[in-house]
C-alpha cells in the first residue's frame, strides 16, 4: 500500500500460499477483489486489506480477462466458456450472465477488459474485434464503438477501459497508446 506521495504505508498479506495477484477491482465501500492468476479464485478483502473469503476457480472460469465491482456486484469477463460476462454478488453468488465467443457481429472474439459506468451499463473491450460494447444487466446492447481501420483514429487491439463522465479512456496494445473518446448519447 502506498500513499499519494508514493511512500510505502503498508502491506497486505497473501491470503494463502501460492497466491499470485492479477487483475483487481475496488468497490465503492473500499473493499476489493483480486484475481489469483494461479487458481483463478477471486479473493475478497475489506477496506482495510483484511482477507475475507474467495470464490470460483479454474473449473468455473477457465480464464479471466477482466473484473469490475459496482453497486454490490462483481462483473467478470472470460475469454473462454459461455457466458462471456458473468455477474456475481459480493459474496460470490452467481446472478446472471450473457454473451458468447464466436464469429459474427453479436459475438465476442477476445474480451480483454470490463468496466461498469454510473448508469449501470457494462462495457466490454474486445481486443480481436477492435471494439468496445456496452450492455445493460440483461445483456441488451446499449452502445458500441471502435473498428479496425485507420491507425490514427480507430482502435487497435484495445485491452482495457475506464471512464470519467463522458470521457472513455481505452488502452490500446497494438498502438501502444491510450485513446480518449467522448461519449455522445
N, C-alpha and C positions, 0 to 999 in steps of 0.2 A: 504494500500500500504506500502511495506517495502523496504528498501534499501538493498544493498548486505550484510551489516553487521547485518541485521535482525531488524534494528531500524524502528519504525513506522514513515512514512513520509507523510501519507495522508489517507483519507477515501473516498470511492466512495459511494455516497448516493444511496439507493434503488430507482429504477425508479418509483415505485408505491407501495401503501400499500399492504402488504401480499406477497411481492416478497421474494422468497426463493431460493437463488442462488445454482445451482448444477454444472453440467459439464460446462466447458468453452473452447473456442478456441481463440487463438490470431492470427491475420492476420499479414502479412509481414509489413504492414504500422503501426503496433502498435494498430490498432483498435481491439476490441474484442467482442465476442458474448457469452452470458451466458444463459443457460437453466434455466428457473424458474421451480423448482420441483413441485410447486403447480398447475400452469396453463399450463405448457409445452409450454409457449411462449418463443421465442428466443429474448432476448433483445440485441440491438446493442449499443456499446459505442465507442466514438472516442478514439484516443491515449491518451488523457488527462483525460479519465474517464467520459466524459460528455455523458449522455444518449441521444441517437438519436431517436430510434424507436424500435418497436418489431413486430414480425410476428409469425403466427402459433398459435396453441392452442391444447387442448386435442382432439378436433374433427379431426384435421389434423394428429396429431402424435400418439395418444393413449399411446405411450411410447417413450422415447428417451434413447438409450443405449450409444450413443457416438456422439461427434461433433468435426469437424476439419475445419480449414479455410486454403485455399491455392489458390493463383493466382486469387483472386477476386471471389472465390466461397466458399460456406459453404456446408459441407458434413455432413449429419446426418444419423445415423443408428438407426433403430427402432426394437423393439422385437415383434411387432405385426403389422398387416396390411402389405400389399404389395404395393409398392416395399419396400424392407428392407433398401436399400441405396437410399437416396434422395439428389439431388444436387440442390442448390439454388444459385442465385447471391447474392451479399451482401446487396441487398435491400429486399430480401425475396421472389423474384420471382422464381417459380419452373422452373428448366431447364430440368432435366432428372432423371431417377431412374431405379433401377434394383434389382433383387434378390427376392426370396420368402422363406417363412418359410415352412418347410416340411421335409419329410423323404427322404433319398437318398443322393447320392454324390453331386449333384448340388444344394442342398438346404441348407438353414441356419436352425439352431436349436435355438440357443440363441446368437444372435450377441450382443457383450458386449463392443466393442470399435471400433474406426475408426481413421485412420491417412492417410495422403496423402504424398507420397515421392516426391523428387525433379524431378522425371521423370513424375509425374502426375499419378502414379499408386495409386489406392485406396486400402488400406489394412484394412480388416475387421476381427476382432477377434471373433471367435465363441466358447463360453465357453463350451457348452454341447458337441460339436464335437471335442473339444481339438485341435483346429487348427486355423491357420491364413491364409486367402486367399487374393490374390492380383488381382485387376481388372483394366482395362482401363476405361475411361469415358463412353463407351458404354456398360459396363458390361461384356466384354470378359475377361475370366480368364487369368491372366498373371503369376500366381505362387501360390504355396500353401506349407505350412509346418506345421508339428505337427500332432501327432496322440496320442491316449490314449494307454499307454502301460507301458514301463519301467519307473518307478518313478524317476530314476536318470537322464534319458536323454530325456524323452518325456514330452510334455506339459500336464498340469493337471489343468483344469478349468482356462484357460487364461482369463483375464479381460481387459487388456489394452496393448497398443503397442506404442513405439516410436522408432526412429532410428537416427543414425548419420552415414553418409557414408554408409559403407557396414555392419554395426552392427545393429541388431534389438534388442531392449530391450522389453521383454514381461513379464508383471506382471501376476503371477500365484496365484490364490486364493487357489487352492487345496493343493499346496505345501508350500505356504507362502514364495515365493521367486521371484526373478527377474532373468529370464534366458536371457543370451546374446547369440545371434545366428549370425553367419557370413553369409552374402548373397553371393551366388555363382550363377553367370549367365551362 
